[in-house]
């Protein structure tokens, strides 16, 4: 029995950390088009943006923990807004990094995912995504947020366990394209809101108060991170 268990664990290890063949080029392009179809139309974006909000608030939460802050909870709302609450020093590098990690998290996660896919680590990407979603679910403090994360995580589990390599590859590429492309739009939306006099307590404005650097410069940083991630990640996904 011990030898069987050892063989099973070894097989699972190889499956997770091994490499899988890249999908055909048409699959990579088709998943990019599908991601755009979930981002560009306003009506569809109002629903799909929930996934970006998960990554946004997850970024706040993860960096808060990494910088020594105490994460007390995350809330996701039906209007695709969110709130991450952490305790700790209200100023300083930890607070700055935590505030700056929201808008940068989706494109950077997409960039990391593109690096994994470029290395053929499709299964590892799916497992890591599932683990992060489960960890986030523990910190969710409202019903809508719990339902959203549970449905998203459940989708990853179903794809990982019940579908074949080709479906898994297409799903993984679609997810990464969505993070890369979808990570660009929120910064432009924030810019438009601020131009109209709204979003006075946005991440950029909070960072401005923390650092005495103008909010538009932080907004510019969000644009740079998202666009550079898209360019770099897109090259990896396309095998350029």
N, C-alpha and C positions, 0 to 999 in steps of 0.2 A: 504493500500500500504506500509506503514512504517513497519508493522509487517511482510509482505512478504519479504521486503528488509532485515529486521533483520534476518529472518530465512535463507535467501539465504546467507548472510554474515557469519552467524554462521556455515552453512553447508560448505561453502568454507574454513573457518578457520579450521574446523574439518578435511576436506579433505587434506589440506596442512600440518597441524601440527599433524595429527593423524598418526597412524602406519598402515602399510600394511603387509600382510603375506609374509614371506620369500619364495623365489622361491625354487623349488626342487633342490637337490644337483647336479643333472645332468646339470641343467641350469647354476648353478654357475661355474661348471667345463667347460661346453661348451663355456661360455662367456670368460673364461680365455684363452682357446685354440684359440678362434676367435681373441682376443686381440694379442696373440702371432703371429698369422698369419698376422696381420697388422703391426707387428714390426720387425720380423726376416728377411723376404725377402727384399733385398735391394731395389728392384724396387717398392714394395708396400710402404716401409718405406719412400721413397722420397716424396710420396704424403701424407701419414698419419702423417708424422712428422710435418706438418703444424699445427695440433691440439696441439702438444707439444709446438710449437713456440708460439701459442696463450697463453697457460698457462705460458710459460716462460716470455714473455713480459708483460703479465697481472700481473705477480708477481712483476716485476720491478715497474710497474705503481702503483699498490696498496700500496706497501711498501713506495714508494716515497711520496704518499699522506699521509700515516699514520705517517710518520716521519716529516711532515711539509714542504716538498718540493713542488714546483709548477710543476705539470705535464703538459707539453706543447704538447705532441703528441706521438703516437705510430705508427710505420710503420712495416708492414709484407711484406716480399718479396717472390717471387716465388721459390727462391732457399732454402726456409725454414729458412732463416736468418731473423732477426728482429732488430729493433732499438727503444728504449724508451728514450725520451728526457725529462729531468726535470731541473728546475732551483732551485738554492739554494746554500748553502755553498759547495764548491767543495771538502771539506774534512770533517772529523768528523764522528760520529756514524751514522747519517742519510744517508750519502753517502755510507758508508760501508754496512749498512743493505740493501740499495737499490741495490747495486751491487751484494750482496750475494744472493738476492732473486730470481734471474732468474733460475739457474739450480736447486734450491731447491723447486721452486714453484710447478712443476708438481707432484713430489712424495708426497709433503705435502698436496696438494689438493686431491690427491688420498687417502692419509691416512685419511683426514677429511671426504671424501666421504665414505670410508669404515666404519668409525665410525657411520655415519648416516645410512648406509644400515644395519649395524649390529644391530642398534636400530630399524629397520623396517621403517625408514623415507624415503621411496623411492620417494614419491611425493615432499617432502620438498627438497630433493636433486635436482630433476629436476627443480623446481622453482628457487632455489638459483643459479643454473648454468645458467639459462636463464637470470636472473637479472644481474649477473656478466658479461655475454656476451653483454647484451644491454648497460651496463655502459661502457664497453670497446669500443664498437662500436662508441660511442660519441667521443672518443679520437683518433680514427684511422685517419691517415692523408694521406693515399694513396689508390688508387682504388682497388688494389689487396688485401690489408689488409681488406678493407671494405667488399669486396665480400666474403672473407674467413670467417670472423666473422659473416656476415649476413647468410651465408649458414649453419654454425655451429649452430647459435642461432635458425634459422628457423627449423632445425632438432629437436632441443629440444622442440620447441613450438608444432610442428606437433605430436611428440610422446606424449607429455603431454596432448594434447587436443583430439587427434583423435584415440588413441589406448587404448586397455584395460589394466587391471592391469598386466597381465602376460607379455605382450610386453613391458610395461613400466619397469617392474622389470628386464627383460633381457637386455634392453637397458641401464639401470642405472648400472647394474653390469658390462656390457661390457665397459662402459665409465670409470668406476673406475679402473677396471683391466688394461685398456689401459694406464691410468695415472700412475699407480703403476709400471707396466712393462716398459712402454715407457719412464718413468722418469729415468730409469737406463741407457739406451743406450747413451744419449747425453754426459754424463760425460766421458764415455769410448771413444767416438768419439773425444771429446776435447783432451783427453790424447794422442790419436794417432796422432792428428794434431800437438800437441806441440812436440811430439817425432820427428816428421819430420821437425821441425823448423817453423811450421806455427802457425796461431792463436795468433800472438804476442800481440794483443790487446783484448784478451778474457777477460771474467769476472774475471777469476782467476788471470790474469796478472794485471788487473786494481786494484783488491783487494790487490795484492802484493805491488803495488806502494802506495796504500792508507795506508797500515798497516805495511809495511816493513816485512811482513811475507812471506816466499817463496811461489810462486804460486802453487807448488806441494802440499803444506799443505792445501791450499784452495780446490784444486782438490780432495784431500783425503776427505775433509769435504763433498764435493758434493757426493762422493761415499758412505760415511757413511749414509748421510741423505736418499739417494735414496734406498739403500739396506735395511736399518732399516725400512723405510716406507713400502717397499714391504713385509718384513717379518711380521710386525705388522698388516698392512692392509690385507694381505693375510689371516692371522689367523681370523680376524673379518669376512671377506667375507665367509670363509669356516666354520665359526661357531665353531672354535677350542677354 
